Amino acid sequence: MRDQHRAALQAVGVHPIDDDVLDQQIPSPGPTTGLHRGTASGHELFRRVVELVRRDRSQLYGAYFVLVAAETELGTTARALRHMGVDPTALAEAARAEISLLNNGEH
C-alpha cells in the first residue's frame, strides 16, 4: 500500500516523506469505544452497497463490496486496482455474476 501511495504522490510531483520517519511521528491509536467513525469514502462505499442490496432485495454478500470497489473511479481503491493490473470492468462483471448466482440459489 505504501508503494502505491508513494507512486501516486510522485505522479503529481510530490516527493513523499520516508515512511519510517513518518511512522515515528504518528501517535498510537487510542482505545476504540463507541461507533466506528470511518472516512467519507468509506461511508460512501457502505451507502452504495446498502443501496444495491436493497435494490436487489438480496442478502449482503462480499461480492457487493467488490462490485462497488470495482466501480470506484477515483481514490486509493481505484489506484490500487490499477497498480495491480486489475481490469475494473472485468472485476465488476465477475462480481455481478457472483451476486446473480448467489441470489438465484446456484451456489
N, C-alpha and C positions, 0 to 999 in steps of 0.2 A: 504494500500500500504506500509506503514511503517513497518508493521509486516512482510510482505513478504521480504522486503529489509533486515530487521534485521535477519530473518531466513536464507537468502542467505549468508549474511556475516558470521554468526555463523557456517554455514555448511562448510565454508572454513577456519575456525579457526580465524576469525577476530572478536574482541569484538567491537560491534557498540557503537558509541557515543550516549549519551542521546539526543533524538530528540529535546526536549525543549531547551536544552543548545545550540544545533546546530542552531536551528531556530533563536536564538538571534544574531547569528553571520552573518546571511545571509542578505545582503542589500536588500532594497525594489527594485522591478523591476523599471527600467526607463520607460519613455514613449515609446510606441510602434509606430515606424514610419517605413515606407518602407516595403520591403518584409519580410515575416516570414523566419527566419533562424533556421530551426529545426536541430535535431541531425542526424547523419549519418544513424542510424537505421530507423528514421522517413522518411528520403529521400528514403531509400531502400524500405520501405513499399509502399510509393506512387509510386515509379518506377514500382514495381511489380503489383500493382493494375492497373496502366495505361496499362501495358503490357497485362494483362488479358482482360481488357475491349476492347482493340484494337484487340486482337486475336479473341475474341468472336463477334466483331463488335456490341457491346452492349452499352446500356446506362450505366452510372455509378450508381451502386446500393451499398448500405451499406453492402450487403452480400459479395461483393468483399473484403472489408476490413476485415470482419470476416474470410473469407477464407484464406487470406494472414496471418492474425494473427494466425490462427489455424495451418498453415504450418510452422510457425516460430519455430525453434528448440532450439534456444539459446536466452538469454536476459530476460528482465523484463516480456515481454508478455508471453513467454513460462513458466517462473516461476509462474506467476500469474495464468495461466490456471491450472498448476499442483497443486498449492496451493488451488484452488477452487475445485479440483477434477474433472475437465472437461477433457474428453477424446478428444484430439485434432483431432484424426482421425474421430470420430463421428461428431464433430463440423464442420470439413471441408466437410464431406459428406452432412451435413444439409445445409451448405452454398451453395454448388454446386447444390443441389436440388432446393433451393430457386432461384438461378440465372437462372436455367433452366426453372422454372415456369414463372419467370418474362420475360424472353426472348421469351417464347412461348406464351405470352399473356394470361396465365391461372391464373391471379391474380384478 
